[in-house]
Amino acid sequence: MPLRIDPISRSHNRRSFDCGITDLNQYLQNTARQQSEKGISRAFVLVEDNNPSEILGFFTLTACEILVEKLPPRFAKKYPMRASAAKIARLAVTRPWHKQGLGTYMMLNAMERVLRVTEHLGVIGFFVDAKNEGAAANYRLFGFIPLPDSSLELFLPIATIRKAFSERGSILGIGFDRHRGRVGPFG
């Protein structure tokens, strides 16, 4: 089952998406496309090649400015008082596809997109505001570091993403095997 990640468009069926979190469902259904069109954020949807209108998951990326004093001290000393960053504002998977690796697939895609941006813009890191401690724990699995003032605000230095991708290469060769329920290189 080949999957792909596309920018959100009118052709995507946003109404049937249900990740189990009302705020995320409503955002996708009512706001995501409009914010993408206005340049406020960029929403991307995960779909199957053979059914490209049905959304299996989505994420949004946006730019942000960080007050460096919020960073852990070992990072704060490296940067000026304010710095540019990228943020994953939302990430969700529809209920039938929970716990099957799609969130990981989208996160890796988001990281690669942010890494591409750094070729043209200065960005010190990738940030996320986790919805709850369970979500924060998932982000920590990717190397995100909690900010000192809030365990739900997390930071991943660009250098960490760059190193991970240089060691394993682009995720463009990564596929999803539903029968095994995991993401990996499946030729």
Buried (B, 14 or more C-beta within 10 A) or exposed (E): EEBEBBEBEEEBBBEEBBBEBEEBBEBBBEBBBEBBEEEBBBBBBBBBEEEBEBBBBBBBBBBEEBEBEBBEEEBBEEBEEEBBBBBBBBBBBBEEBEEBBBBBBBBBBBBBBBBEBBEEEEBBBBBBBBBEEEBBEBBBEBBBBBBEEEEBBBBBBBEBBEEBBEEEEEBEEBBBBEEEEEBEEEE
